[in-house]
Amino acid sequence: GIKNITEIIRFLITKEHREIKKSE
């Protein structure tokens, strides 16, 4: 099961930031 939802959220945020940086 999922122990830390925070880690997943952080991962998703990091992924979004990477995509945003790539767009620039």
CHARMM internal coordinates of N, CA and C (Angstrom, degrees):
IC EDIT
DIST 1 N 1 CA 1.4557
DIST 1 CA 1 C 1.5244
ANGL 1 N 1 CA 1 C 111.94
DIST 1 C 2 N 1.3141
ANGL 1 CA 1 C 2 N 114.46
DIHE 1 N 1 CA 1 C 2 N 177.66
DIST 2 N 2 CA 1.4674
ANGL 1 C 2 N 2 CA 118.99
DIHE 1 CA 1 C 2 N 2 CA 179.79
DIST 2 CA 2 C 1.5298
ANGL 2 N 2 CA 2 C 109.13
DIHE 1 C 2 N 2 CA 2 C -88.98
DIST 2 C 3 N 1.3344
ANGL 2 CA 2 C 3 N 115.28
DIHE 2 N 2 CA 2 C 3 N 123.62
DIST 3 N 3 CA 1.4756
ANGL 2 C 3 N 3 CA 119.13
DIHE 2 CA 2 C 3 N 3 CA -179.43
DIST 3 CA 3 C 1.5198
ANGL 3 N 3 CA 3 C 110.49
DIHE 2 C 3 N 3 CA 3 C -89.47
DIST 3 C 4 N 1.3398
ANGL 3 CA 3 C 4 N 116.85
DIHE 3 N 3 CA 3 C 4 N -49.49
DIST 4 N 4 CA 1.4767
ANGL 3 C 4 N 4 CA 119.79
DIHE 3 CA 3 C 4 N 4 CA -177.47
DIST 4 CA 4 C 1.5160
ANGL 4 N 4 CA 4 C 110.33
DIHE 3 C 4 N 4 CA 4 C -119.50
DIST 4 C 5 N 1.3180
ANGL 4 CA 4 C 5 N 115.29
DIHE 4 N 4 CA 4 C 5 N 106.31
DIST 5 N 5 CA 1.4683
ANGL 4 C 5 N 5 CA 118.80
DIHE 4 CA 4 C 5 N 5 CA 177.38
DIST 5 CA 5 C 1.5281
ANGL 5 N 5 CA 5 C 109.04
DIHE 4 C 5 N 5 CA 5 C -68.51
DIST 5 C 6 N 1.3369
ANGL 5 CA 5 C 6 N 115.68
DIHE 5 N 5 CA 5 C 6 N -30.28
DIST 6 N 6 CA 1.4694
ANGL 5 C 6 N 6 CA 119.78
DIHE 5 CA 5 C 6 N 6 CA -179.38
DIST 6 CA 6 C 1.5120
ANGL 6 N 6 CA 6 C 110.45
DIHE 5 C 6 N 6 CA 6 C -57.64
DIST 6 C 7 N 1.3407
ANGL 6 CA 6 C 7 N 116.59
DIHE 6 N 6 CA 6 C 7 N -41.02
DIST 7 N 7 CA 1.4746
ANGL 6 C 7 N 7 CA 119.29
DIHE 6 CA 6 C 7 N 7 CA -179.55
DIST 7 CA 7 C 1.5201
ANGL 7 N 7 CA 7 C 110.24
DIHE 6 C 7 N 7 CA 7 C -61.08
DIST 7 C 8 N 1.3314
ANGL 7 CA 7 C 8 N 116.34
DIHE 7 N 7 CA 7 C 8 N -42.73
DIST 8 N 8 CA 1.4678
ANGL 7 C 8 N 8 CA 119.69
DIHE 7 CA 7 C 8 N 8 CA -179.80
DIST 8 CA 8 C 1.5302
ANGL 8 N 8 CA 8 C 109.62
DIHE 7 C 8 N 8 CA 8 C -63.83
DIST 8 C 9 N 1.3288
ANGL 8 CA 8 C 9 N 116.12
DIHE 8 N 8 CA 8 C 9 N -44.07
DIST 9 N 9 CA 1.4708
ANGL 8 C 9 N 9 CA 119.42
DIHE 8 CA 8 C 9 N 9 CA 179.80
DIST 9 CA 9 C 1.5192
ANGL 9 N 9 CA 9 C 109.34
DIHE 8 C 9 N 9 CA 9 C -60.06
DIST 9 C 10 N 1.3393
ANGL 9 CA 9 C 10 N 116.32
DIHE 9 N 9 CA 9 C 10 N -44.37
DIST 10 N 10 CA 1.4748
ANGL 9 C 10 N 10 CA 119.63
DIHE 9 CA 9 C 10 N 10 CA 179.79
DIST 10 CA 10 C 1.5199
ANGL 10 N 10 CA 10 C 109.35
DIHE 9 C 10 N 10 CA 10 C -60.60
DIST 10 C 11 N 1.3328
ANGL 10 CA 10 C 11 N 116.23
DIHE 10 N 10 CA 10 C 11 N -42.42
DIST 11 N 11 CA 1.4700
ANGL 10 C 11 N 11 CA 119.80
DIHE 10 CA 10 C 11 N 11 CA -179.90
DIST 11 CA 11 C 1.5305
ANGL 11 N 11 CA 11 C 110.34
DIHE 10 C 11 N 11 CA 11 C -60.09
DIST 11 C 12 N 1.3317
ANGL 11 CA 11 C 12 N 115.57
DIHE 11 N 11 CA 11 C 12 N -45.44
DIST 12 N 12 CA 1.4694
ANGL 11 C 12 N 12 CA 118.98
DIHE 11 CA 11 C 12 N 12 CA -179.60
DIST 12 CA 12 C 1.5263
ANGL 12 N 12 CA 12 C 110.04
DIHE 11 C 12 N 12 CA 12 C -63.03
DIST 12 C 13 N 1.3320
ANGL 12 CA 12 C 13 N 116.62
DIHE 12 N 12 CA 12 C 13 N -42.87
DIST 13 N 13 CA 1.4739
ANGL 12 C 13 N 13 CA 119.82
DIHE 12 CA 12 C 13 N 13 CA -179.86
DIST 13 CA 13 C 1.5236
ANGL 13 N 13 CA 13 C 109.34
DIHE 12 C 13 N 13 CA 13 C -61.28
DIST 13 C 14 N 1.3344
ANGL 13 CA 13 C 14 N 116.27
DIHE 13 N 13 CA 13 C 14 N -44.92
DIST 14 N 14 CA 1.4700
ANGL 13 C 14 N 14 CA 119.68
DIHE 13 CA 13 C 14 N 14 CA -179.80
DIST 14 CA 14 C 1.5215
ANGL 14 N 14 CA 14 C 109.71
DIHE 13 C 14 N 14 CA 14 C -59.86
DIST 14 C 15 N 1.3293
ANGL 14 CA 14 C 15 N 116.49
DIHE 14 N 14 CA 14 C 15 N -41.89
DIST 15 N 15 CA 1.4678
ANGL 14 C 15 N 15 CA 120.40
DIHE 14 CA 14 C 15 N 15 CA -179.81
DIST 15 CA 15 C 1.5286
ANGL 15 N 15 CA 15 C 109.34
DIHE 14 C 15 N 15 CA 15 C -61.23
DIST 15 C 16 N 1.3327
ANGL 15 CA 15 C 16 N 116.64
DIHE 15 N 15 CA 15 C 16 N -43.93
DIST 16 N 16 CA 1.4648
ANGL 15 C 16 N 16 CA 119.32
DIHE 15 CA 15 C 16 N 16 CA -179.89
DIST 16 CA 16 C 1.5131
ANGL 16 N 16 CA 16 C 110.35
DIHE 15 C 16 N 16 CA 16 C -62.56
DIST 16 C 17 N 1.3380
ANGL 16 CA 16 C 17 N 116.33
DIHE 16 N 16 CA 16 C 17 N -44.25
DIST 17 N 17 CA 1.4653
ANGL 16 C 17 N 17 CA 119.78
DIHE 16 CA 16 C 17 N 17 CA -179.53
DIST 17 CA 17 C 1.5214
ANGL 17 N 17 CA 17 C 109.68
DIHE 16 C 17 N 17 CA 17 C -60.02
DIST 17 C 18 N 1.3394
ANGL 17 CA 17 C 18 N 116.89
DIHE 17 N 17 CA 17 C 18 N -41.22
DIST 18 N 18 CA 1.4652
ANGL 17 C 18 N 18 CA 119.87
DIHE 17 CA 17 C 18 N 18 CA -179.89
DIST 18 CA 18 C 1.5244
ANGL 18 N 18 CA 18 C 109.66
DIHE 17 C 18 N 18 CA 18 C -62.19
DIST 18 C 19 N 1.3364
ANGL 18 CA 18 C 19 N 116.90
DIHE 18 N 18 CA 18 C 19 N -42.84
DIST 19 N 19 CA 1.4699
ANGL 18 C 19 N 19 CA 119.43
DIHE 18 CA 18 C 19 N 19 CA -179.22
DIST 19 CA 19 C 1.5242
ANGL 19 N 19 CA 19 C 109.92
DIHE 18 C 19 N 19 CA 19 C -64.66
DIST 19 C 20 N 1.3315
ANGL 19 CA 19 C 20 N 116.38
DIHE 19 N 19 CA 19 C 20 N -41.07
DIST 20 N 20 CA 1.4701
ANGL 19 C 20 N 20 CA 119.82
DIHE 19 CA 19 C 20 N 20 CA -179.24
DIST 20 CA 20 C 1.5286
ANGL 20 N 20 CA 20 C 108.99
DIHE 19 C 20 N 20 CA 20 C -62.92
DIST 20 C 21 N 1.3419
ANGL 20 CA 20 C 21 N 116.15
DIHE 20 N 20 CA 20 C 21 N -44.15
DIST 21 N 21 CA 1.4695
ANGL 20 C 21 N 21 CA 119.37
DIHE 20 CA 20 C 21 N 21 CA 179.83
DIST 21 CA 21 C 1.5231
ANGL 21 N 21 CA 21 C 109.55
DIHE 20 C 21 N 21 CA 21 C -61.72
DIST 21 C 22 N 1.3348
ANGL 21 CA 21 C 22 N 116.71
DIHE 21 N 21 CA 21 C 22 N -39.23
DIST 22 N 22 CA 1.4640
ANGL 21 C 22 N 22 CA 120.67
DIHE 21 CA 21 C 22 N 22 CA -178.72
DIST 22 CA 22 C 1.5357
ANGL 22 N 22 CA 22 C 109.24
DIHE 21 C 22 N 22 CA 22 C -64.14
DIST 22 C 23 N 1.3280
ANGL 22 CA 22 C 23 N 117.30
DIHE 22 N 22 CA 22 C 23 N -37.99
DIST 23 N 23 CA 1.4660
ANGL 22 C 23 N 23 CA 120.65
DIHE 22 CA 22 C 23 N 23 CA -178.15
DIST 23 CA 23 C 1.5241
ANGL 23 N 23 CA 23 C 109.91
DIHE 22 C 23 N 23 CA 23 C -63.95
DIST 23 C 24 N 1.3360
ANGL 23 CA 23 C 24 N 116.93
DIHE 23 N 23 CA 23 C 24 N -38.94
DIST 24 N 24 CA 1.4667
ANGL 23 C 24 N 24 CA 119.44
DIHE 23 CA 23 C 24 N 24 CA -177.53
DIST 24 CA 24 C 1.5035
ANGL 24 N 24 CA 24 C 111.03
DIHE 23 C 24 N 24 CA 24 C -64.26
END
COOR INIT
IC SEED 1 N 1 CA 1 C
IC BUILD
